[in-house]
Amino acid sequence: MKPRHLALTALGFAFPLVAGCSGNGADATETPAPPALPALPGLPDESADPGVLEVSMRAKTSTKKYPGAKPSEVWTYEGSVPGPLLEAKAGDQLVVHFQNDLPEATTIHWHGVRVPATMDGTHLMQAPVEPGQGFEYSFALKDAGLFWFHPHMRSDVQVEKGLYGAILVRGAGEPSVDHETVLALDDVRVNADGTFPELLDDESKMMGREGNVLLVNGVSGPEIPMQSGALERLRLVNVANGRFFNLRLEGHTFHVIGTDGGLIGQPWDTETLLMAPGERYDVVLIPNGEPGATLTLWNDPYSRGHGAVAAAPEALATVRLGADAALPGRTLPSAFPEVEKLPAVAADIPVLLGEKLDAKGEVVFTINGQAYPDVPPVLAANGSIRTMGVKNESDMDHPFHLHGFFFQRQGDTGTLKNKDTIIVKAHESMDLTARFDEPGKWMYHCHILEHAEGGMLGELDVQ
């Protein structure tokens, strides 16, 4: 695998950026069979009410074996990495009896879910859940789509250790498909002795952690079963700290039917699908090939800034077609109801994303020239429609994430879509319009977790 090199001349230092790998540490002459793709585990519903999903969930330590390393102590929801998949219907009430059995305080942030501010899992509206304590999260699931959950305390460390899970909310008008698969894309940086390096090197401080093991649903290089001719639906979420996934399935095109905020009116086709940390995509495809054939799902090179030289493509997973004959007559869905279009209003909330060196010579990430908590809060009236003028003044891409609300990009020439996380490329500007209709204190930040923890985070007060 070819290394990438990163030159940060503007900040006065340089270092190599080593791309992740998915090697399994076995002898080069061996070709072990790929592991089967595990499904994300579920949790028993404790409520007899069909309109309520009530679960108990503990954060606790466990062990997990990553390729090329001794067993690692991981932090988990209910003992597994990834954590549970919570499945419900739009309009249901979700109740989570959360218990923290970890050695440090934590919370749960429900990424992309429009919740009351007191349920958002940040320090602005919730006291940390200390070791041995619990907290009840309870809120209505307003929107259909794929969402996920993770801590919002020391998130760069806690997510890296394994604390994440997914929420699948079904709505009216779901497309009819033959198979549906949820794929959580991740990577992990693990030492040979099984430990995770918590002290960041210059590379990780600047670009965010990129691991040396790529993971799909918690395993490296799994085999994903599909049927030739079938209508296959993939629900994708990038849960990595800092890695962008640029997906390509050889010989096929992704038919994108949804994004962060659910289904979109007009699907589009793409041969590669770029996903920043925090983003979700909903795609369908019709596999073609001989029975028993294998296809490779690639993570293609993507240079996200600071002069990085992209690595070679990396095999992320193998798709194996079943032995049965191809199913006939499947067609791709062509349209869904359009999302409500927000009125275009002039940008009056400036958000300038940048980076600088502090007095100690350490890199800090900034919003409007300040690092959190020194970023002045933004005030908005409840029910107001406002536009955030986001400008990336740095030499690298930043995935911008807004808590509690969906936004729409003004002037977007593509299909209208609701998003909560979007890639703002180096030196790019965009106007993001949202309806701020839930009072409370909310966060917005870069979803490269090392950047958020390093200062690129702001507060929005809806009054």
C-alpha positions as a printed Julia matrix, in Angstrom:
463×3 Matrix{Float64}:
   0.0     0.0     0.0
   1.33    3.36   -0.98
   1.74    5.98    1.74
   0.19    9.4     1.57
   2.22   12.47    2.36
   0.88   15.64    3.91
   2.64   19.0     3.82
   1.24   21.67    6.14
   3.39   24.51    4.98
   0.95   27.19    6.08
   1.22   26.03    9.69
   4.92   25.4     9.54
   5.19   21.63    9.89
   4.89   18.48    7.84
   4.37   14.8     8.52
   3.45   11.61    6.65
  -0.14   10.44    6.53
  -0.34    6.66    6.38
  -3.42    5.2     4.76
  -5.52    2.58    6.51
  -5.29   -1.07    5.59
  -7.45   -4.09    6.06
  -4.81   -6.82    6.18
  -5.54   -9.73    8.47
  -2.01  -10.49    9.58
  -2.1   -14.04    8.16
   0.75  -15.6     6.2
   0.93  -14.14    2.69
   0.56  -17.62    1.14
  -2.8   -18.2     2.85
  -6.1   -16.98    1.48
  -8.55  -17.28    4.35
 -12.24  -17.18    3.56
 -13.78  -13.77    4.24
 -15.96  -13.57    7.33
 -19.71  -13.43    6.9
 -21.26  -10.01    7.26
 -22.82   -9.83   10.73
 -26.19   -8.19   11.15
 -26.36   -5.42   13.73
 -27.85   -6.91   16.92
 -31.3    -5.96   18.16
 -32.68   -5.36   21.65
 -35.89   -6.81   23.12
 -38.85   -4.44   23.16
 -40.07   -4.08   26.75
 -43.33   -2.33   25.83
 -46.6    -3.98   24.83
 -47.68   -0.76   23.09
 -47.09   -1.09   19.3
 -46.43    2.64   19.15
 -43.58    2.48   21.69
 -40.12    0.95   21.38
 -38.79    0.58   24.93
 -35.35   -0.92   25.51
 -32.69   -1.16   28.19
 -29.14   -0.47   27.09
 -25.88   -0.57   29.03
 -22.57    0.96   28.08
 -19.94   -1.5    29.28
 -16.48   -2.84   28.54
 -15.91   -5.98   26.53
 -13.19   -7.52   24.36
 -12.85   -7.71   20.59
 -10.18   -9.19   18.31
  -9.07   -6.98   15.45
  -6.88   -8.33   12.6
  -3.17   -8.2    13.31
  -3.57   -7.41   17.0
  -4.1    -9.08   20.33
  -7.63   -8.83   21.78
  -8.62   -5.26   22.62
 -10.64   -3.91   25.48
 -13.53   -2.13   23.75
 -16.34    0.08   25.01
 -19.73   -1.1    23.86
 -23.46   -0.75   23.97
 -24.67   -4.13   25.25
 -21.37   -5.87   24.63
 -20.99   -5.57   20.87
 -19.2    -3.35   18.32
 -21.22   -2.03   16.56
 -23.94   -1.6    19.12
 -27.61   -2.38   18.61
 -29.83   -1.5    15.68
 -33.06    0.04   16.99
 -35.92   -0.43   14.52
 -39.17    1.52   14.75
 -41.8     3.39   12.73
 -42.07    7.11   12.17
 -44.27    8.51   14.93
 -43.27    5.87   17.49
 -41.99    6.83   20.91
 -38.48    5.61   21.68
 -37.67    4.99   25.34
 -34.11    3.97   26.26
 -33.26    3.07   29.85
 -29.55    3.8    29.72
 -27.05    2.55   32.27
 -23.39    3.59   32.29
 -21.09    0.81   33.46
 -17.98    2.37   31.91
 -15.08    3.77   33.97
 -15.85    7.37   32.91
 -18.84    9.61   32.29
 -20.68    9.48   28.97
 -23.9    10.47   27.19
 -25.82    9.37   24.09
 -26.28   11.78   21.19
 -28.94   10.71   18.69
 -27.27   11.83   15.47
 -29.76   13.22   12.95
 -32.83   12.5    15.08
 -34.95   15.57   15.75
 -35.34   15.34   19.53
 -36.1    17.77   22.38
 -32.9    19.54   23.4
 -32.9    17.81   26.8
 -32.62   14.47   24.96
 -29.78   15.48   22.62
 -27.01   14.1    24.81
 -24.71   17.12   24.94
 -23.35   18.91   27.98
 -25.41   22.0    27.07
 -28.68   20.42   28.2
 -27.8    17.19   30.03
 -25.57   16.38   32.98
 -23.02   13.66   32.19
 -24.08   10.13   33.08
 -21.44    9.17   35.62
 -20.17    5.6    36.11
 -22.81    3.51   37.83
 -25.58    5.98   37.0
 -28.43    5.88   34.52
 -30.58    8.18   32.42
 -33.86    7.73   30.58
 -34.0     9.0    27.02
 -37.54    9.34   25.7
 -38.69   11.07   22.51
 -40.89   10.71   19.46
 -39.31    9.56   16.2
 -40.54   12.26   13.85
 -38.76   11.22   10.67
 -38.15    8.08    8.64
 -34.58    7.27    7.72
 -31.34    5.79    9.0
 -29.79    7.54   12.0
 -27.15    6.59   14.53
 -26.12    7.22   18.11
 -22.83    7.8    19.89
 -21.41    9.64   22.92
 -20.91   13.39   22.98
 -18.25   13.38   25.7
 -14.65   12.71   24.66
 -16.32   11.48   21.51
 -13.05   11.06   19.63
 -11.91    8.47   22.19
 -15.24    6.88   23.13
 -16.43    6.33   19.55
 -13.02    5.0    18.54
 -13.28    2.44   21.35
 -16.58    1.16   19.93
 -19.5     3.2    21.26
 -21.92    3.53   18.36
 -25.16    2.0    17.12
 -27.89    2.7    14.56
 -31.57    3.62   14.42
 -33.72    2.56   11.45
 -37.05    4.38   11.29
 -39.52    3.25    8.64
 -42.11    5.51    7.07
 -44.94    5.45    4.6
 -44.09    4.78    0.97
 -41.02    2.64    1.57
 -39.85    1.01   -1.68
 -40.46   -2.7    -2.16
 -37.13   -4.55   -2.39
 -35.91   -8.13   -2.26
 -33.23   -7.59    0.4
 -32.19   -4.77    2.71
 -28.85   -4.53    4.5
 -27.57   -1.96    7.02
 -23.84   -1.28    6.67
 -21.93    0.64    9.36
 -18.61    1.76    7.84
 -15.78    2.33   10.28
 -12.06    2.04   10.85
  -9.97    1.63   13.95
  -6.36    2.41   14.79
  -5.16   -0.43   16.96
  -1.68   -1.31   18.19
  -0.28   -4.82   17.9
  -0.83   -5.3    21.64
  -4.54   -4.51   21.22
  -4.48   -1.01   22.73
  -5.81    2.13   21.07
  -3.43    5.1    20.91
  -5.12    7.93   22.79
  -2.28   10.45   22.44
  -2.65   11.92   18.97
   0.28   12.33   16.61
   0.47   15.39   14.37
  -1.26   13.52   11.55
  -4.3    12.61   13.64
  -4.53   16.05   15.21
  -4.72   17.66   11.8
  -6.7    15.18    9.7
  -8.54   13.15   12.33
  -7.83    9.52   13.13
  -7.61    7.17   10.19
  -7.32    3.59   11.33
  -5.15    0.73   10.15
  -8.15   -1.65    9.96
 -11.24   -1.01    7.85
 -14.51   -2.36    9.23
 -18.0    -3.11    7.95
 -20.44   -3.95   10.74
 -17.45   -4.44   13.01
 -15.5    -6.95   10.9
 -12.7    -6.58    8.37
 -13.32   -7.58    4.74
 -16.68   -9.31    5.17
 -18.64  -11.14    2.5
 -22.0    -9.54    1.68
 -24.56  -11.92    0.13
 -26.66  -10.65   -2.78
 -28.79  -12.23   -5.48
 -28.24  -11.58   -9.17
 -31.19   -9.67  -10.59
 -32.58   -8.84   -7.14
 -33.45   -5.36   -5.95
 -30.91   -4.84   -3.18
 -31.2    -1.92   -0.73
 -28.15   -0.77    1.21
 -28.57    1.55    4.2
 -25.13    3.11    4.74
 -23.72    5.1     7.66
 -20.15    6.35    8.14
 -19.34    6.09   11.87
 -15.57    6.63   11.56
 -13.74    9.34   13.49
 -12.06   10.94   10.51
 -12.07    8.65    7.46
 -14.0     9.53    4.33
 -15.34    6.48    2.46
 -15.48    6.75   -1.33
 -17.46    3.66   -2.3
 -17.43    1.85   -5.63
 -18.87   -1.57   -6.51
 -17.11   -2.82   -9.59
 -19.35   -3.03  -12.66
 -22.31   -1.37  -10.91
 -23.94    1.98  -10.27
 -25.47    3.15   -7.0
 -29.05    4.4    -7.34
 -29.34    6.91   -4.48
 -32.87    7.13   -3.1
 -32.22    8.83    0.24
 -29.77   10.78    2.38
 -29.54   11.9     6.03
 -33.14   13.12    6.18
 -34.77   10.15    4.47
 -36.08    9.48    0.97
 -35.63   12.1    -1.73
 -37.99   13.09   -4.52
 -35.72   12.35   -7.47
 -33.12    9.59   -7.07
 -29.82    9.86   -8.9
 -27.15    7.46  -10.13
 -23.46    7.53   -9.29
 -20.55    5.16   -9.82
 -18.81    6.35   -6.65
 -20.42    7.46   -3.4
 -18.41    9.75   -1.13
 -19.37    9.63    2.56
 -17.88   11.82    5.27
 -18.06   10.89    8.96
 -21.66   11.19   10.15
 -23.32   10.98    6.73
 -25.9     8.38    5.69
 -27.02    7.25    2.25
 -29.83    4.97    1.1
 -29.07    3.22   -2.2
 -30.55    0.45   -4.32
 -28.95   -1.61   -7.06
 -29.61   -4.7    -9.18
 -26.53   -6.96   -9.1
 -25.53   -8.63  -12.32
 -23.19  -11.56  -12.75
 -23.03  -15.33  -12.9
 -24.33  -17.35   -9.95
 -21.6   -17.65   -7.32
 -19.57  -14.77   -8.78
 -17.81  -12.32   -6.47
 -17.55   -8.54   -6.75
 -15.36   -6.17   -4.76
 -16.72   -3.19   -2.86
 -13.86   -0.68   -3.04
 -12.94    2.33   -0.98
 -11.48    4.55   -3.7
  -8.85    7.23   -3.08
 -10.04   10.66   -2.05
  -7.72   13.55   -1.2
  -9.41   15.7     1.4
  -6.86   18.44    1.73
  -3.5    19.78    2.85
  -1.8    18.39   -0.23
  -2.44   14.78    0.73
  -1.57   12.28   -2.0
  -4.33    9.69   -2.2
  -3.56    6.03   -1.57
  -4.48    3.15   -3.86
  -8.03    1.72   -3.76
  -8.7    -0.49   -0.75
 -10.96   -3.54   -0.76
 -13.69   -2.92    1.8
 -15.87   -6.01    1.35
 -16.69   -8.83   -1.07
 -20.14   -9.19   -2.6
 -20.98  -12.8    -3.39
 -23.87  -13.57   -5.7
 -26.06  -16.51   -4.72
 -26.11  -19.77   -6.63
 -29.68  -19.33   -7.86
 -30.53  -18.01  -11.31
 -30.96  -14.27  -11.71
 -34.33  -12.88  -10.68
 -36.21  -11.35  -13.61
 -38.05   -8.09  -14.08
 -36.73   -5.9   -11.27
 -36.71   -2.14  -11.87
 -35.2     0.7    -9.88
 -37.56    3.07   -8.06
 -37.85    6.35   -9.95
 -39.51    8.9    -7.66
 -40.76    9.61   -4.13
 -42.67   12.54   -2.63
 -40.58   15.71   -2.63
 -39.37   17.08    0.67
 -40.74   20.43    1.79
 -38.66   23.22    0.33
 -37.64   25.9     2.79
 -37.75   29.5     1.55
 -34.42   30.96    0.53
 -33.43   33.63    3.03
 -30.23   35.61    3.11
 -27.42   34.14    5.18
 -27.2    36.0     8.49
 -25.36   33.41   10.6
 -21.69   33.42    9.58
 -19.79   30.19   10.23
 -16.14   30.43    9.24
 -14.25   27.15    9.6
 -10.51   27.45   10.15
  -7.44   26.32   12.03
  -4.56   28.0    13.81
  -1.74   27.4    16.26
  -2.29   28.24   19.91
   0.27   29.81   22.26
   1.87   26.39   22.78
   2.2    25.78   19.06
  -0.59   23.18   19.05
  -3.16   23.03   16.26
  -6.63   24.19   17.27
  -9.69   24.26   15.04
 -11.85   27.34   14.99
 -15.24   28.78   14.15
 -15.2    32.5    13.37
 -11.59   32.63   14.54
 -12.26   31.18   18.0
 -11.97   27.69   19.45
 -14.78   26.31   21.61
 -15.79   27.28   24.29
 -14.8    30.8    23.21
 -17.05   30.71   20.11
 -19.91   33.19   20.79
 -23.32   31.46   20.74
 -25.79   32.12   17.93
 -29.28   33.23   18.98
 -32.4    32.29   16.99
 -36.11   32.75   17.65
 -38.19   29.59   17.98
 -39.85   28.85   14.64
 -37.56   31.13   12.66
 -36.08   30.13    9.3
 -32.44   31.19    9.18
 -29.49   30.58    6.9
 -26.01   29.69    8.05
 -23.36   31.01    5.67
 -20.7    28.32    6.06
 -17.29   29.16    4.64
 -14.35   26.8     4.86
 -11.22   28.94    5.12
  -8.9    25.98    5.64
  -6.95   23.79    3.22
  -8.94   20.64    3.97
 -12.52   19.38    3.81
 -14.75   19.55    6.88
 -18.04   17.65    7.33
 -20.36   20.23    8.93
 -22.99   18.77   11.31
 -25.97   20.53   12.87
 -27.76   19.05   15.88
 -31.54   18.96   16.16
 -32.52   20.19   12.7
 -32.26   19.39    9.02
 -30.9    21.97    6.62
 -31.12   22.46    2.86
 -28.33   23.82    0.71
 -29.37   26.9    -1.22
 -28.59   26.88   -4.91
 -27.98   23.14   -4.95
 -28.38   22.05   -8.57
 -29.12   18.48   -7.52
 -32.19   16.9    -5.95
 -33.65   18.78   -2.99
 -32.72   16.92    0.17
 -32.72   17.32    3.93
 -29.28   16.93    5.48
 -27.75   17.21    8.92
 -24.15   16.57    7.81
 -22.53   17.89    4.64
 -19.0    18.06    3.24
 -17.72   21.62    2.95
 -14.66   21.32    0.76
 -11.49   23.31    1.27
 -12.13   27.02    0.52
 -15.76   26.27   -0.39
 -18.74   28.34    0.76
 -22.38   27.3     1.02
 -25.62   28.66    2.46
 -27.53   26.18    4.63
 -31.13   27.02    5.51
 -32.96   25.46    8.48
 -36.18   25.92   10.41
 -35.23   26.27   14.07
 -38.46   25.01   15.61
 -37.29   23.32   18.81
 -36.18   25.54   21.72
 -33.03   24.85   23.64
 -29.28   24.88   23.26
 -27.85   22.99   20.3
 -24.42   22.3    18.89
 -22.96   22.56   15.42
 -19.49   21.31   14.59
 -17.14   19.5    12.27
 -17.86   15.79   12.43
 -14.23   14.8    12.24
 -14.33   14.03   15.93
 -10.78   15.17   16.61
 -11.68   18.55   15.1
 -14.8    18.95   17.22
 -12.87   18.06   20.36
 -10.09   20.36   19.13
 -12.3    23.46   19.05
 -14.37   23.44   15.81
 -17.68   23.52   17.64
 -20.31   26.18   18.24
 -23.56   26.69   20.13
 -26.98   27.64   18.77
 -29.56   28.92   21.28
 -33.16   28.67   20.06
 -35.17   30.92   22.37
